[in-house]
């Protein structure tokens, strides 16, 4: 039986597949969550490999040529809104002949099958093929040129499949090893909460502001939750959201010295994107933060959500401070916590 018989095919001729990210996220993530309870998970191996790694199974000639270039354009592009340039994923190329059982249990696999007798060209997405939680994406093509075109046409599908399972692994761990007392405190004030993993502790709590962090000698990962005003009619512009959040940050997140406080950096304009996920419409903002009148700073990602109060929006913001260290994986960690936010009536008591 061919190894791809149970794959889900992505139509390589459909441009609409890459026009709406959230449609793919819903179709992909919901079965991914359900798969955790499949009977097979009881005996499947756990994935190996470091966070952000992708094994690309492709012969060297094509890796060094246009096919490999297309893969790098999709998966090794700059991760958005980091202080220094970092690739979105770390790519490791191996030849098909070297694809042994050792590699089959890697967390993220992009497998190329380029042969003139391929009967069903396309991009196929499969989860938990040889281990769990795993993503396996296979590109079936008759020629290298067709393989390159398939990668380009399905670039967002390929990227999002890997990106979302990376976040889901962290979110699953957050639920399994949760500081549930923190969720209770947040929910009492805001009507919902993210899932905070072990290691997070509360820094500050008021009626309208919450701050928890996980701090080590070398880094600080923080989650801020607060509300900002809303006219109940039109979602505010990014400039207005930033203006309101800077007021909250100045009041609640002081720096180490007098007259220093956290604020949104103006060095680079933040990125604002609208999403729909698990039935919730929200806005995601990515940018850089800094400490006014000091030299601290780093990346942040936040979700701005509608609330039951027509005069308020809820901001769930994750930020990273990790001087001298690469920040991509840290950002994915706080982003996964931000994504885990649920209203109290939807809490998963696991």
N, C-alpha and C positions, 0 to 999 in steps of 0.2 A: 504493500500500500504506500503510495507517495506520502511523504511527510507533511504535505500541505493539504491533504484531503479535507481536513476539518477547519481550514482557515476561513475567515470572512473576507470576501473580496471587496476591494475598493475600485469602483469603476474608473479606469484610467482615462476615459474620455470625458468624464464629467467635471467641468470647471466649477460647478456649483458646490462641490464637496469642500472646496477651500474658501468659500465666500463667507460662511457663517461658522465661526469657531464653536459657538455654544452648542450647535446641533450635534457636532461630533463629540463634544464633551459629554453631553447627555447620553448619547448612544453608546459611548465607550465606558464611561465611569460607572453607570448603574449596573451593567452586567459584571464589571470588575469587582464591585463591592459584593455582589451576590456570589461571585465565584469563591470568595473566602470561605463559604460554608459548604462547598462541594465536598462530597465524600472523598474525592481523590486527594484533597489537601491533607488528609490524615497520613498519607504515606509518601507524598511527594517531597523531594529534597527542597531545602531552602536555597534561594539564589545566592550566588557568590558575586564578588566584584565590589569595587568602590562606588560610592554615590556619584552619579554623573558620568560614569563610564559606559561606552557603547562598543561592543565588538562588531566590527564590520567584516563579514565573510565575503571576500572578493579577491580575485587573483591580482597579483601585483601590477601587471600591465594595465589593467583597467583601473586599479586604484591610483596609479600614477597618471592616468589619462582623464578623459572627460567625465567618465562615470564617477570616479573618485572625487573629481573637482565639484561635481553636482552635489555629492553627499556632504562634502565639507561646507559648501555654501548653505546647506540646510541645517546641519547639526553643529558645525563649528563656528557659526556666525556669533558675533559678540552677544553675550548675555546683556539684556537691556538695563541701563541705568546703574552701572557700577562705576566707582571712582576710577578704576583702572580697567583696561580691556581684559576680558576673560572669555574664552570660548564657552558656548552654551553647554556643550558636552565634550568630554575627553574621548577621542576616537582611537580605537586600537584595531589595526588591520591584520587579518590573518588570511592565508590561502585556504580555499575550500578543502584541499587535501589534508590540512592540519586541523580541521574542525573535528576534534575528538570529544569524548564524553566530558573532559575537563572543561571545555568551553560551553557545552550544552546547558550547563546550569548557571551560566552568567545571567545577570539581572536584565540586561538590555541587548538584544541581538538584532542586527540588520543583515539579512542573508540574501545574497544574489545568486540566482540560477540563470545563467545566460547560455542558452544552447539553441541551435537552429530547429530542434524538434519540440520546443516548448509549445504545448497545445493551447494554453490559456494564459496569455500574457496579462500582467496586472500586478497590483500591489496587494498583498494579503496580510492581514493583522490577526495575530493569534496570541492569546494569553495563557500562561501556565502550561507551556508545551512540555517542558522537561523538568521544571522546578517552579516554585511559587514564592512570592509574586513576581512573575516574569512577563516580559513583552517580547514577542518574536515577530518581526516584520520581514516578509519575504518579497523580493522583487523578481518576478518571473518574466524573462524577456528572450526574444530570439536573437537579438543583436545588441552590442554595447550601445549603439545610438538609441535604440528603443528603451533600454534600461535607463539611460540618462534622461530621456524624455519622461518616463514614468516617475522618476524621482522629482523632476522639476514640477510636473503637473500635480503631484500629490505631496508637495513639500510641507504644507501645514498639517496634513493628516499624519505624516511620518513624525514631524517634530512634536505635535501635540500628544501622540500616542505615548512617546517616551517621556515627555515632560510631565504628563499627568500621572503616570504610574510612579515616577520618582516622587512626586508630591504625595500620592496616595500611600506609599510605603511609610512615609514619615507620619502622615495623619493616622494611619492604622496603629503605629507604635504609640502615638500620643493617646489614643483611646485605650489601648491595652495597659499602658503604664501611666495612667492619668493622675494628676493632682486634683481629684474630684472636688476637694474643698474649695479650690479656687473657682471652679465653674459655678458652684452654688453662690458664692459671693457676687460674681459678675452678673449672674442671672437675676438675682434679687434686685439689682439696680437698673439693668437694661432690658430685661425680658428674654435674654438669650446669652449665649457665651460660646467662645471657642473651647476646644479640648486642650488643656495645658499638660504637657508631659512632665514626668518627674524631673526635678531640678529647677523648676520655676518657683519663684517666691514673690510675694506681694511687696511692692515698693511704696505704693500710695493708693489710697481709696478715698473718694469723696462721693457725694450724691451723683455727680455728673462726670466723674473721671476715675479711671482705673489704670494702674501701671503694674505689670509683673515683668520680671526679668530672670534670665539665667546668666550668671556672671562667673567667669573664671579669671585666672591671672592674665589671660591673653585676649579675651573677647567678652562682649556683652551683647546678648540677644534680648530684645525688649518687645513687649506687646502693650500697646496703648489702646484704650477703648473710651470713647467719649461721644457726646452729641454736639451737633452744630445746628444753628437755626435754619428753618425751611419755610418758604411761603406757602407750601401746600399745593402749588400749582406747577411751576416750571422748575426742573432740576437746575441747580445753580451751575454756573460756569466753573471751569477748573480754577480760574483766578479767584473766584468768590470762595470756593472750598478752601483753597490754600490760605486766603486771608483769614477766614474764621478759624482754621486749625492752628494758625500761627498764634492767634490770641490765646487759645487753650494751651499750647505748648509753652508759651512764655510764662503763663501763670502757674503751670504745674510741673514743668520739667526743668529744674535749675541746673546750671553748670557747676563746676567745682569752685568757682571764684565769684565774688560779688559782681552783680550786673552781667552775669552770663546765663544763657538759657538756650534751650533747643529751639530751632526754627528751620524752616524749609530753605534750602540753599537756592540762591539765584544764579549759581555758576552755570547750571544747565536747566532748561525748562523741563518740568515733569511731563510724563506721558499719561494721558487719560484715555481709557477704553471702556466701552459699555459691554456688559456681559449678561447672560441669563444662565443660571446654574441651579439645578435642583428646584426649579420653579421660582427662583428669586431673581429679580432684576436688580443689578447694582452697577456701580462704576468702580473701576480699578484705577488707582493712580500710583505710578512708580516715579521715584525721584531720589534726590539726595538731600540729606539733612546736615545741619552744622550747628555748632554752638556759637551763638553771637558773642563777639568779643573774645573768642578763644580759637583754638586750632583743632578741635575735635570735629568729627563728621563721619558720614558713611551713607549707605543706601537705605531706602525704605520702600515698602509696598503696602498699600492700604486698600480696603474696600469701603465704599460709602453706600449704605443701605437705607431704604425706606423703613420707617417704623410705623407702629400703630398710631403714634401721635402725629397728626398732619403738620405740626409745626417744628418737627425735629427730624434730622437725619442722623444715623449712627455711623461712626467711623471706627473701624477696626484696623489698627495700623501696626505693622511689624517693622522693626528697625534693627540694624546691625552695626556694631562698633567692633572692628577687628583690625587695628593698625598692624601693618607688616604682614598680614595674612591675606590670602585670596578669599574672596567673599561670596562667590557663586553658591557654594553649597550651604553657607550660613543663610543666605537670602532664601533659598528653597526651604530651609527649615522653618523660618518665621512665616513664609508665605503659606506653607502647609497648615500652620496653626490658624492663620487668618482665614483660609479656605474652609477650615473645619467648623466655623461659626454656625450655630443652629439656634433657632428660637426655642424657647423652653419646651413648648409642646411637642417638638420633634426630637428631643434628646434621645440618643441611643444609649440605653443603660447596659453597656457591655463591659 
